[in-house]
Amino acid sequence: MPFKKYIADKDTTITNAYKIDLINRATDANMGASDSLEIFSIFGQANTSSVEKSRILVQFPISDLVNDRNNSVLPASGSVKFYFRLFNVKHPFSLPKDYTASVAVVSQSWDEGYGLDMEAYSDNGWSTSGLKGAGSTWSYATSGTVWTSAGGSFLSSSGYTYDFSFKDGTEDIELDVTNIVEQWMSGTLNNYGFMVKMSGSFEEGDQFRSFYTKKFSARGSEFFYKRPVIEARWESIVKDDRTSFFASSSILDSADNKMNIYFYNKVNGKLKNIAGGIIPGVKFYTNSTLTNELSSSFLQVTNPLAGIYKAVVSLDTTASVVYDKWYNTTSSLAIFSSSFDVLQRQNYDYETNEDYIINITNLKNTYKQNEVAKFKIFAREKDWRPTIYTVANNIIENEIIPDLYYKIFRLSDSYTVVDYSTGSLAYTKTSYDSNGNFFELDMNNIEKGYVYGIKLARWDEASLRELPNVFKFKVE
């Protein structure tokens, strides 16, 4: 489950724009219940020197992220990235192009409010005018508390502000805000959310023109996938080579000779770390009595996920079977032992170009939105032809595809919910073990009431080759 979305729990737009009369400014207007958010800068509408501004405030439920980390849903700090995402809203008004927006950390508590009107600004928020209302405005953060700086208080120092450029004007915002979210989670920085506004000269009127208007979906939007989110992404990939282990080869470099062997510490059917935080050692032998130890040119043992221990090793051997023994490095007591077949690398006098027959063997018709589903993938080479000596040999083995990725899309309109990620953070790359490829999906990230399709693609040299199958399921 290498990604999870956290929808904003507060958002609003604040403005000092002129009202319809072009005399009074809407500094007491609140738009906390609107289904869209808006930034703009209007130059010289009321007079040649006037500038009207609109800014966005958005806050996220950081306590939910803390709870998920405490329950091992989110990885530890340093092993996960957090992205702030806002999604464009199409509208019939003018759309600014070629400008920069700023995303800054809000430094003061604020209220969302219940206002809806983004045109006449008729819904009142907190103010000193005596008008009844609720929620943040251009002047007030909370009831009776003004902003330290009118228009919202924010941290302007390096590391707390981000710039995002818009060329066509229709772009979404996607920013890596890992540093800020980690500070919010640790409690070293108060969580008052982000402010989004036109940056510098684009907002201040220094360019003597208007930038009107950029809209984003708010948390109240009817479009589930367009709501403001903090998206956590991480690599949660198991790459267990126990059923496809190759001995070291002199024609490969050290990186390509490294293979992965895993040990899964299960207690009452659940993966748990070894008591005391012990990282076990592992030794390899060429005989079942574990007396003929095999030296390795490289060996590193880590604990990448709860209850899972990974040995990265290179073995130069002609043995067809190798035995692994995991042990407590302090007491030398054995913890676990097993064995695996060893294959030898071979070259071909022709170019190989494998095609595969794919199936998700445990796919269900429907899933509940509150479940985490594990999809198990069966693969075999196309036109597989076994040489049958006995009936027992006519068994189709599950082929492992090391670089296999998944994509989720909505069938009704082909909207991509989760796209292939093949970059440095390959969070949609499938895992594999002795049973084949697999991946997990948290259905809380998926809008219920729709039918979805799963597509698979494998990395082939320098590009993705999408497989033809579509696997369908519904979320209820």
BATI-337338 format. One line per field, with one value per residue (C-alpha): residue number from 1; residue in three letters; x, y, z. Coordinates in steps of 0.1 Angstrom, whole numbers, plus 2048, in hexadecimal, padded with zeros to 3 digits. Last residue first. Layout:
% residues N
mise	c(NUM | ...)
tipa	c(ALA | ...)
u	c(X | ...)
v	c(Y | ...)
w	c(Z | ...)
END
This chain:
% residues 476
mise	c(476 | 475 | 474 | 473 | 472 | 471 | 470 | 469 | 468 | 467 | 466 | 465 | 464 | 463 | 462 | 461 | 460 | 459 | 458 | 457 | 456 | 455 | 454 | 453 | 452 | 451 | 450 | 449 | 448 | 447 | 446 | 445 | 444 | 443 | 442 | 441 | 440 | 439 | 438 | 437 | 436 | 435 | 434 | 433 | 432 | 431 | 430 | 429 | 428 | 427 | 426 | 425 | 424 | 423 | 422 | 421 | 420 | 419 | 418 | 417 | 416 | 415 | 414 | 413 | 412 | 411 | 410 | 409 | 408 | 407 | 406 | 405 | 404 | 403 | 402 | 401 | 400 | 399 | 398 | 397 | 396 | 395 | 394 | 393 | 392 | 391 | 390 | 389 | 388 | 387 | 386 | 385 | 384 | 383 | 382 | 381 | 380 | 379 | 378 | 377 | 376 | 375 | 374 | 373 | 372 | 371 | 370 | 369 | 368 | 367 | 366 | 365 | 364 | 363 | 362 | 361 | 360 | 359 | 358 | 357 | 356 | 355 | 354 | 353 | 352 | 351 | 350 | 349 | 348 | 347 | 346 | 345 | 344 | 343 | 342 | 341 | 340 | 339 | 338 | 337 | 336 | 335 | 334 | 333 | 332 | 331 | 330 | 329 | 328 | 327 | 326 | 325 | 324 | 323 | 322 | 321 | 320 | 319 | 318 | 317 | 316 | 315 | 314 | 313 | 312 | 311 | 310 | 309 | 308 | 307 | 306 | 305 | 304 | 303 | 302 | 301 | 300 | 299 | 298 | 297 | 296 | 295 | 294 | 293 | 292 | 291 | 290 | 289 | 288 | 287 | 286 | 285 | 284 | 283 | 282 | 281 | 280 | 279 | 278 | 277 | 276 | 275 | 274 | 273 | 272 | 271 | 270 | 269 | 268 | 267 | 266 | 265 | 264 | 263 | 262 | 261 | 260 | 259 | 258 | 257 | 256 | 255 | 254 | 253 | 252 | 251 | 250 | 249 | 248 | 247 | 246 | 245 | 244 | 243 | 242 | 241 | 240 | 239 | 238 | 237 | 236 | 235 | 234 | 233 | 232 | 231 | 230 | 229 | 228 | 227 | 226 | 225 | 224 | 223 | 222 | 221 | 220 | 219 | 218 | 217 | 216 | 215 | 214 | 213 | 212 | 211 | 210 | 209 | 208 | 207 | 206 | 205 | 204 | 203 | 202 | 201 | 200 | 199 | 198 | 197 | 196 | 195 | 194 | 193 | 192 | 191 | 190 | 189 | 188 | 187 | 186 | 185 | 184 | 183 | 182 | 181 | 180 | 179 | 178 | 177 | 176 | 175 | 174 | 173 | 172 | 171 | 170 | 169 | 168 | 167 | 166 | 165 | 164 | 163 | 162 | 161 | 160 | 159 | 158 | 157 | 156 | 155 | 154 | 153 | 152 | 151 | 150 | 149 | 148 | 147 | 146 | 145 | 144 | 143 | 142 | 141 | 140 | 139 | 138 | 137 | 136 | 135 | 134 | 133 | 132 | 131 | 130 | 129 | 128 | 127 | 126 | 125 | 124 | 123 | 122 | 121 | 120 | 119 | 118 | 117 | 116 | 115 | 114 | 113 | 112 | 111 | 110 | 109 | 108 | 107 | 106 | 105 | 104 | 103 | 102 | 101 | 100 | 99 | 98 | 97 | 96 | 95 | 94 | 93 | 92 | 91 | 90 | 89 | 88 | 87 | 86 | 85 | 84 | 83 | 82 | 81 | 80 | 79 | 78 | 77 | 76 | 75 | 74 | 73 | 72 | 71 | 70 | 69 | 68 | 67 | 66 | 65 | 64 | 63 | 62 | 61 | 60 | 59 | 58 | 57 | 56 | 55 | 54 | 53 | 52 | 51 | 50 | 49 | 48 | 47 | 46 | 45 | 44 | 43 | 42 | 41 | 40 | 39 | 38 | 37 | 36 | 35 | 34 | 33 | 32 | 31 | 30 | 29 | 28 | 27 | 26 | 25 | 24 | 23 | 22 | 21 | 20 | 19 | 18 | 17 | 16 | 15 | 14 | 13 | 12 | 11 | 10 | 9 | 8 | 7 | 6 | 5 | 4 | 3 | 2 | 1)
tipa	c(GLU | VAL | LYS | PHE | LYS | PHE | VAL | ASN | PRO | LEU | GLU | ARG | LEU | SER | ALA | GLU | ASP | TRP | ARG | ALA | LEU | LYS | ILE | GLY | TYR | VAL | TYR | GLY | LYS | GLU | ILE | ASN | ASN | MET | ASP | LEU | GLU | PHE | PHE | ASN | GLY | ASN | SER | ASP | TYR | SER | THR | LYS | THR | TYR | ALA | LEU | SER | GLY | THR | SER | TYR | ASP | VAL | VAL | THR | TYR | SER | ASP | SER | LEU | ARG | PHE | ILE | LYS | TYR | TYR | LEU | ASP | PRO | ILE | ILE | GLU | ASN | GLU | ILE | ILE | ASN | ASN | ALA | VAL | THR | TYR | ILE | THR | PRO | ARG | TRP | ASP | LYS | GLU | ARG | ALA | PHE | ILE | LYS | PHE | LYS | ALA | VAL | GLU | ASN | GLN | LYS | TYR | THR | ASN | LYS | LEU | ASN | THR | ILE | ASN | ILE | ILE | TYR | ASP | GLU | ASN | THR | GLU | TYR | ASP | TYR | ASN | GLN | ARG | GLN | LEU | VAL | ASP | PHE | SER | SER | SER | PHE | ILE | ALA | LEU | SER | SER | THR | THR | ASN | TYR | TRP | LYS | ASP | TYR | VAL | VAL | SER | ALA | THR | THR | ASP | LEU | SER | VAL | VAL | ALA | LYS | TYR | ILE | GLY | ALA | LEU | PRO | ASN | THR | VAL | GLN | LEU | PHE | SER | SER | SER | LEU | GLU | ASN | THR | LEU | THR | SER | ASN | THR | TYR | PHE | LYS | VAL | GLY | PRO | ILE | ILE | GLY | GLY | ALA | ILE | ASN | LYS | LEU | LYS | GLY | ASN | VAL | LYS | ASN | TYR | PHE | TYR | ILE | ASN | MET | LYS | ASN | ASP | ALA | SER | ASP | LEU | ILE | SER | SER | SER | ALA | PHE | PHE | SER | THR | ARG | ASP | ASP | LYS | VAL | ILE | SER | GLU | TRP | ARG | ALA | GLU | ILE | VAL | PRO | ARG | LYS | TYR | PHE | PHE | GLU | SER | GLY | ARG | ALA | SER | PHE | LYS | LYS | THR | TYR | PHE | SER | ARG | PHE | GLN | ASP | GLY | GLU | GLU | PHE | SER | GLY | SER | MET | LYS | VAL | MET | PHE | GLY | TYR | ASN | ASN | LEU | THR | GLY | SER | MET | TRP | GLN | GLU | VAL | ILE | ASN | THR | VAL | ASP | LEU | GLU | ILE | ASP | GLU | THR | GLY | ASP | LYS | PHE | SER | PHE | ASP | TYR | THR | TYR | GLY | SER | SER | SER | LEU | PHE | SER | GLY | GLY | ALA | SER | THR | TRP | VAL | THR | GLY | SER | THR | ALA | TYR | SER | TRP | THR | SER | GLY | ALA | GLY | LYS | LEU | GLY | SER | THR | SER | TRP | GLY | ASN | ASP | SER | TYR | ALA | GLU | MET | ASP | LEU | GLY | TYR | GLY | GLU | ASP | TRP | SER | GLN | SER | VAL | VAL | ALA | VAL | SER | ALA | THR | TYR | ASP | LYS | PRO | LEU | SER | PHE | PRO | HIS | LYS | VAL | ASN | PHE | LEU | ARG | PHE | TYR | PHE | LYS | VAL | SER | GLY | SER | ALA | PRO | LEU | VAL | SER | ASN | ASN | ARG | ASP | ASN | VAL | LEU | ASP | SER | ILE | PRO | PHE | GLN | VAL | LEU | ILE | ARG | SER | LYS | GLU | VAL | SER | SER | THR | ASN | ALA | GLN | GLY | PHE | ILE | SER | PHE | ILE | GLU | LEU | SER | ASP | SER | ALA | GLY | MET | ASN | ALA | ASP | THR | ALA | ARG | ASN | ILE | LEU | ASP | ILE | LYS | TYR | ALA | ASN | THR | ILE | THR | THR | ASP | LYS | ASP | ALA | ILE | TYR | LYS | LYS | PHE | PRO | MET)
u	c(742 | 760 | 75D | 776 | 783 | 7A4 | 7AE | 7C7 | 7DA | 7FC | 80C | 831 | 842 | 862 | 888 | 891 | 86E | 85E | 83E | 81A | 7FB | 7D8 | 7BE | 79A | 781 | 75B | 74C | 737 | 754 | 770 | 792 | 7AE | 79B | 79F | 7C3 | 7D4 | 7ED | 804 | 80E | 827 | 82E | 82A | 84F | 84F | 847 | 83E | 82D | 839 | 81E | 833 | 851 | 862 | 880 | 869 | 853 | 831 | 814 | 7F5 | 7DC | 7B9 | 7BB | 799 | 78E | 76A | 754 | 771 | 783 | 7A8 | 7C2 | 7E6 | 7FF | 824 | 83A | 860 | 86B | 852 | 850 | 842 | 829 | 831 | 819 | 81A | 81D | 83B | 826 | 815 | 836 | 84F | 83D | 853 | 840 | 835 | 82D | 81E | 81D | 834 | 822 | 814 | 7FD | 7F7 | 7EB | 7D8 | 7D8 | 7BA | 7BB | 797 | 782 | 773 | 765 | 76F | 75A | 75E | 77C | 79E | 7B1 | 7C3 | 7CC | 7D5 | 7F1 | 7FC | 81F | 834 | 85A | 871 | 892 | 8AC | 8BF | 8E0 | 8D7 | 8EA | 8E7 | 8E8 | 8E8 | 8CB | 8CC | 8AF | 8A5 | 8A8 | 899 | 8A4 | 895 | 89F | 8BF | 8D0 | 8F1 | 8E9 | 8F1 | 8EE | 8CD | 8CB | 8BE | 8CA | 8C9 | 8CF | 8DA | 8D0 | 8DF | 902 | 919 | 91F | 928 | 90D | 904 | 8ED | 8D2 | 8C1 | 89F | 88C | 866 | 853 | 84B | 859 | 87D | 890 | 8B3 | 8CE | 8EC | 903 | 91C | 937 | 928 | 939 | 927 | 927 | 92B | 91D | 8F8 | 8ED | 8D9 | 8F8 | 904 | 900 | 8F6 | 8F7 | 8DE | 8DF | 8C1 | 8B7 | 8AC | 893 | 88F | 874 | 876 | 85F | 83C | 829 | 808 | 7FC | 7FE | 822 | 832 | 857 | 85B | 87F | 889 | 8A4 | 8AE | 8C8 | 8E6 | 8F8 | 8EA | 8F9 | 91B | 91F | 915 | 92B | 93C | 91C | 90F | 8F6 | 8D2 | 8B4 | 892 | 87C | 88D | 890 | 87A | 874 | 85C | 852 | 843 | 851 | 842 | 827 | 812 | 7F9 | 7EE | 7CD | 7B7 | 797 | 798 | 796 | 774 | 764 | 745 | 75C | 759 | 77E | 784 | 78C | 7A4 | 79E | 7B5 | 7A7 | 7B2 | 7D6 | 7D3 | 7EC | 804 | 821 | 827 | 803 | 80C | 7FF | 814 | 831 | 836 | 822 | 7FE | 7EF | 7ED | 7EE | 7F6 | 7EB | 7E9 | 7FD | 815 | 839 | 850 | 832 | 842 | 825 | 825 | 84B | 848 | 82D | 843 | 862 | 84D | 83D | 844 | 82D | 811 | 7FA | 7E3 | 7E9 | 7CE | 7E1 | 7F4 | 816 | 811 | 82F | 82F | 844 | 848 | 84A | 855 | 878 | 885 | 873 | 851 | 83C | 818 | 7FD | 7DE | 7D1 | 7D8 | 7F8 | 7F6 | 7D3 | 7B8 | 7AA | 786 | 777 | 793 | 7AC | 79D | 7A6 | 7A4 | 789 | 788 | 768 | 746 | 72C | 715 | 71E | 72A | 744 | 762 | 765 | 763 | 752 | 736 | 726 | 71D | 73E | 72D | 73F | 74E | 72F | 730 | 738 | 738 | 758 | 77B | 78B | 7AF | 7CE | 7ED | 80E | 802 | 81D | 822 | 818 | 821 | 813 | 826 | 819 | 818 | 7F3 | 7D4 | 7B1 | 794 | 772 | 75E | 76C | 781 | 78D | 7B2 | 7BC | 7D1 | 7EB | 804 | 81C | 82B | 849 | 850 | 86F | 881 | 868 | 85B | 843 | 81D | 804 | 81B | 801 | 814 | 819 | 7F4 | 7EC | 804 | 7F5 | 7D2 | 7DE | 7EA | 7C6 | 7CD | 7C9 | 7C1 | 7C1 | 7BE | 7C4 | 7B2 | 7C1 | 7B5 | 7CE | 7C4 | 7DC | 7CA | 7A8 | 78B | 798 | 7BD | 7CD | 7BA | 7CF | 7C0 | 7BE | 79E | 791 | 772 | 755 | 74D | 748 | 764 | 75D | 75D | 75A | 765 | 781 | 769 | 773 | 75A | 75A | 75A | 734 | 736 | 74E | 772 | 78B | 79C | 79A | 799 | 793 | 78C | 798 | 796 | 798 | 7AD | 7AD | 7C9 | 7D3 | 7E8 | 804 | 81A | 800)
v	c(7FF | 7FD | 7EA | 7D4 | 7CE | 7BF | 7CC | 7B7 | 7C4 | 7C8 | 7EA | 7EB | 806 | 814 | 813 | 7EE | 7DF | 7EB | 7D7 | 7E4 | 7DA | 7E9 | 7E7 | 7F3 | 804 | 802 | 81F | 823 | 82A | 843 | 833 | 83E | 82E | 80E | 80A | 7F6 | 7DA | 7CB | 7A8 | 796 | 771 | 757 | 755 | 77B | 799 | 7BE | 7D3 | 7F6 | 810 | 824 | 827 | 845 | 84A | 849 | 82D | 838 | 82A | 83E | 83C | 84A | 84D | 858 | 83F | 84E | 832 | 81A | 82D | 827 | 815 | 80F | 7F4 | 7EE | 7D0 | 7D1 | 7B0 | 79A | 779 | 75B | 745 | 721 | 70E | 6EA | 6CE | 6BF | 6AA | 699 | 68A | 692 | 6B1 | 6CA | 6EA | 702 | 726 | 739 | 759 | 758 | 754 | 76D | 76A | 78A | 78C | 7AC | 7B5 | 7CB | 7E3 | 7E8 | 806 | 80D | 7E9 | 7D5 | 7C6 | 7AD | 79C | 796 | 779 | 76C | 78C | 77E | 784 | 771 | 77F | 78A | 786 | 797 | 785 | 790 | 773 | 762 | 75F | 763 | 74E | 757 | 73A | 732 | 72A | 718 | 723 | 717 | 71E | 727 | 73D | 74C | 73A | 744 | 757 | 76A | 78D | 788 | 777 | 75F | 75A | 73A | 738 | 717 | 719 | 701 | 6FC | 703 | 713 | 731 | 756 | 764 | 789 | 793 | 7AC | 79E | 7AB | 7A7 | 7AC | 7AE | 7D3 | 7DF | 7E7 | 7D4 | 7D2 | 7B8 | 7BE | 7A5 | 7A9 | 792 | 775 | 757 | 735 | 722 | 6FC | 6F1 | 6F9 | 6D4 | 6DB | 6E2 | 700 | 719 | 73D | 753 | 76D | 787 | 793 | 7B7 | 7B8 | 7D3 | 7C4 | 7AC | 7A2 | 7B8 | 7AC | 79F | 790 | 76C | 765 | 773 | 774 | 77D | 77D | 776 | 784 | 77C | 797 | 795 | 7AB | 7A1 | 7BE | 7D7 | 7C6 | 7C8 | 7AB | 796 | 785 | 775 | 772 | 756 | 75C | 75A | 757 | 745 | 757 | 777 | 78B | 7AF | 7BD | 7E1 | 7FA | 819 | 838 | 852 | 867 | 87E | 89D | 8A5 | 8C0 | 8B1 | 8A8 | 882 | 883 | 89B | 8A8 | 8C4 | 8CB | 8C7 | 8E4 | 8E1 | 8FA | 91B | 934 | 956 | 971 | 97C | 9A1 | 9B9 | 9D4 | 9BC | 9C9 | 9C2 | 9B2 | 98F | 986 | 99C | 984 | 964 | 95E | 94C | 92A | 928 | 907 | 8F6 | 902 | 8E5 | 8F2 | 8E9 | 8D3 | 8BD | 89E | 89B | 8C0 | 8BF | 8A0 | 8B2 | 8D0 | 8BC | 8A5 | 8C2 | 8B5 | 8CA | 8C2 | 8DE | 8D8 | 8E9 | 8FB | 91D | 914 | 91C | 91B | 91B | 90E | 91F | 911 | 921 | 913 | 908 | 92C | 945 | 953 | 942 | 94B | 963 | 969 | 985 | 9A0 | 998 | 98C | 980 | 98E | 97C | 983 | 964 | 953 | 95D | 980 | 99A | 987 | 971 | 952 | 942 | 94D | 967 | 981 | 9A4 | 9BA | 9CA | 9BD | 99E | 978 | 96A | 978 | 969 | 982 | 981 | 98A | 970 | 955 | 950 | 930 | 93A | 920 | 926 | 917 | 926 | 930 | 928 | 93C | 935 | 929 | 917 | 925 | 91B | 936 | 939 | 942 | 950 | 948 | 945 | 954 | 946 | 95C | 950 | 932 | 919 | 8F9 | 8F0 | 8E6 | 8CD | 8D4 | 8BC | 8BE | 8A0 | 88C | 876 | 856 | 843 | 860 | 861 | 83F | 82D | 834 | 818 | 80D | 814 | 832 | 83E | 83C | 84E | 86A | 86E | 870 | 88A | 89F | 8A5 | 8BE | 8E4 | 8FA | 920 | 930 | 954 | 96F | 991 | 9B3 | 9CE | 9F3 | A0C | A17 | A16 | 9FE | 9E2 | 9EC | 9CA | 9AA | 98E | 96B | 94C | 937 | 919 | 904 | 8F1 | 90F | 908 | 91E | 93C | 959 | 97E | 999 | 9A7 | 9A9 | 9CD | 9E9 | A02 | 9ED | 9E9 | 9C4 | 9BD | 9C6 | 9AB | 9A7 | 981 | 961 | 93E | 920 | 8FE | 8E6 | 8C0 | 8BB | 898 | 880 | 869 | 849 | 839 | 81A | 800)
w	c(7E8 | 7D1 | 7B1 | 79F | 77C | 76F | 74C | 739 | 71B | 72B | 72A | 720 | 733 | 724 | 725 | 727 | 72C | 74B | 750 | 74F | 762 | 75F | 77A | 773 | 789 | 78E | 7A1 | 7C1 | 7D8 | 7D2 | 7D5 | 7ED | 80A | 7F6 | 802 | 7E6 | 7EB | 7D0 | 7C4 | 7AE | 7B2 | 7CE | 7D7 | 7DC | 7C7 | 7CB | 7B2 | 7A8 | 7AE | 7C7 | 7B0 | 7C1 | 7AA | 78C | 77F | 78D | 779 | 780 | 79C | 797 | 771 | 763 | 748 | 749 | 756 | 75C | 777 | 775 | 78B | 77E | 787 | 782 | 77B | 77B | 78A | 777 | 78A | 777 | 78A | 781 | 76A | 776 | 75C | 76D | 785 | 767 | 75D | 742 | 734 | 723 | 72B | 70F | 71A | 6FC | 711 | 730 | 751 | 76A | 788 | 79C | 7C0 | 7C9 | 7ED | 7F8 | 815 | 821 | 82B | 809 | 807 | 7E8 | 7CC | 7B0 | 7C1 | 7B2 | 7C2 | 7A3 | 792 | 76F | 756 | 737 | 72F | 712 | 713 | 6FA | 6F9 | 6E0 | 6D0 | 6D6 | 6FB | 71B | 73B | 760 | 778 | 78F | 7B4 | 7C5 | 7E8 | 80C | 82E | 851 | 86C | 88E | 896 | 8B7 | 8B2 | 8D3 | 8C6 | 8A1 | 8A5 | 887 | 864 | 852 | 82C | 818 | 7F4 | 7D8 | 7B6 | 7C2 | 7A8 | 7BF | 7BF | 7D6 | 7D7 | 7F3 | 7FD | 81C | 825 | 846 | 847 | 868 | 864 | 843 | 836 | 852 | 843 | 83D | 826 | 817 | 7FA | 7EC | 7FD | 80D | 80F | 82F | 82D | 84F | 84B | 84D | 82D | 818 | 803 | 81F | 823 | 842 | 84E | 86A | 87C | 883 | 8A7 | 8B1 | 8D3 | 8C8 | 8A4 | 88F | 889 | 86A | 874 | 872 | 897 | 896 | 874 | 86E | 848 | 83C | 81A | 801 | 7E7 | 7CC | 7C3 | 7A3 | 78F | 7A8 | 7A8 | 782 | 76C | 754 | 772 | 77D | 7A1 | 7A7 | 79E | 7B5 | 7A5 | 7BF | 7DD | 7CA | 7E2 | 7D6 | 7EF | 7E7 | 7FE | 7ED | 7FA | 7F2 | 80A | 7F9 | 80B | 7FB | 7ED | 7DD | 7B8 | 7BB | 7CC | 7B5 | 7C7 | 7D5 | 7FA | 800 | 7E7 | 7C2 | 7B4 | 7A2 | 791 | 787 | 77D | 77B | 776 | 766 | 771 | 776 | 799 | 7A2 | 7C3 | 7BB | 79D | 7AB | 7C8 | 7C6 | 7BF | 7DD | 7EE | 814 | 825 | 845 | 869 | 877 | 891 | 88A | 8A0 | 8A7 | 897 | 87E | 875 | 870 | 85A | 846 | 840 | 834 | 81E | 80B | 7E8 | 7D2 | 7BA | 7AF | 792 | 770 | 75C | 75B | 73C | 74A | 770 | 786 | 7AA | 7C5 | 7E8 | 80A | 82C | 824 | 821 | 836 | 82E | 849 | 845 | 854 | 840 | 82B | 845 | 858 | 87B | 872 | 888 | 8A5 | 8B2 | 8A2 | 88E | 873 | 86C | 852 | 831 | 840 | 855 | 860 | 86E | 868 | 877 | 86E | 88A | 875 | 887 | 872 | 872 | 853 | 83E | 820 | 805 | 7F2 | 7D1 | 7BD | 7D4 | 7E9 | 7FE | 822 | 83E | 851 | 850 | 86F | 873 | 889 | 880 | 86E | 84C | 839 | 816 | 7F2 | 7D9 | 7B6 | 797 | 776 | 751 | 74C | 75D | 755 | 74C | 758 | 74D | 766 | 766 | 789 | 78E | 7A9 | 7C8 | 7D4 | 7F1 | 7EE | 80B | 808 | 81B | 828 | 839 | 856 | 85D | 847 | 847 | 850 | 86C | 887 | 896 | 872 | 86B | 88C | 883 | 860 | 86F | 888 | 86A | 85F | 843 | 83F | 821 | 81F | 7FC | 7F2 | 7DE | 7D6 | 7CA | 7BF | 7BC | 7AD | 78D | 79E | 7A4 | 78D | 78D | 790 | 79A | 7AA | 7AC | 7C1 | 7C5 | 7D7 | 7CC | 7DD | 7F3 | 818 | 825 | 80F | 829 | 821 | 83A | 824 | 808 | 7FE | 7FB | 7DE | 7BE | 7C4 | 7BB | 7D7 | 7D5 | 7DB | 7FD | 7FC | 810 | 802 | 818 | 822 | 840 | 844 | 825 | 816 | 820 | 804 | 808 | 7F4 | 7F5 | 800)
END
